[in-house]
Amino acid sequence: MDNSTLVLSGVKILVIDDEPEVRDIIKRILTLYYASVMAAANAAAALEQMKTLRPDVILSDIDMPRMDGYQFIREVRNLPAYKGGQTPAVALTAFSRREDRTNAINAGFQKYLSKPVDFEELIDTIASVVGQ
């Protein structure tokens, strides 16, 4: 077993994306690095999962119907810390303008990645926000 694949071992990651193919690919990649991955198809479902699953990190799309990623992370940040309000979060989006990055950080995300995402960068970014 290669130690580089163990970098996310035991890390609980909540992936939110309204595109099933994207969720599936990200889940497959993260599980190759031994992360425990939970997935949600929308922000409302993710907020429900936050109540019981307590992820170590959130990976969220921005452009989703009904509640976008900005609204989602603001809802998370309004939660008390013991309910996940300070959970590190990474925005993952096709929006790649400088102001999009600024908007994501200002909304409450710690990091921002553009789609299509480089998988090494994804793993490194998640590891950095959880202190691995």
Secondary structure in CASP SS format (residue, H / E / C, confidence):
PFRMAT SS
TARGET T0000
AUTHOR 0000-0000-0000
METHOD secondary structure of the structure
MODEL  1
M C 1.00
D C 1.00
N H 1.00
S H 1.00
T H 1.00
L H 1.00
V C 1.00
L C 1.00
S C 1.00
G C 1.00
V C 1.00
K E 1.00
I E 1.00
L E 1.00
V E 1.00
I E 1.00
D C 1.00
D C 1.00
E C 1.00
P H 1.00
E H 1.00
V H 1.00
R H 1.00
D H 1.00
I H 1.00
I H 1.00
K H 1.00
R H 1.00
I H 1.00
L H 1.00
T H 1.00
L H 1.00
Y C 1.00
Y C 1.00
A C 1.00
S E 1.00
V E 1.00
M E 1.00
A E 1.00
A E 1.00
A C 1.00
N C 1.00
A H 1.00
A H 1.00
A H 1.00
A H 1.00
L H 1.00
E H 1.00
Q H 1.00
M H 1.00
K H 1.00
T H 1.00
L H 1.00
R C 1.00
P C 1.00
D C 1.00
V E 1.00
I E 1.00
L E 1.00
S E 1.00
D E 1.00
I C 1.00
D C 1.00
M C 1.00
P C 1.00
R C 1.00
M C 1.00
D C 1.00
G H 1.00
Y H 1.00
Q H 1.00
F H 1.00
I H 1.00
R H 1.00
E H 1.00
V H 1.00
R H 1.00
N C 1.00
L C 1.00
P C 1.00
A H 1.00
Y H 1.00
K H 1.00
G C 1.00
G C 1.00
Q C 1.00
T C 1.00
P C 1.00
A E 1.00
V E 1.00
A E 1.00
L E 1.00
T E 1.00
A C 1.00
F C 1.00
S C 1.00
R C 1.00
R H 1.00
E H 1.00
D H 1.00
R H 1.00
T H 1.00
N H 1.00
A H 1.00
I H 1.00
N H 1.00
A H 1.00
G C 1.00
F C 1.00
Q C 1.00
K E 1.00
Y E 1.00
L E 1.00
S E 1.00
K C 1.00
P C 1.00
V C 1.00
D C 1.00
F H 1.00
E H 1.00
E H 1.00
L H 1.00
I H 1.00
D H 1.00
T H 1.00
I H 1.00
A H 1.00
S H 1.00
V H 1.00
V C 1.00
G C 1.00
Q C 1.00
END
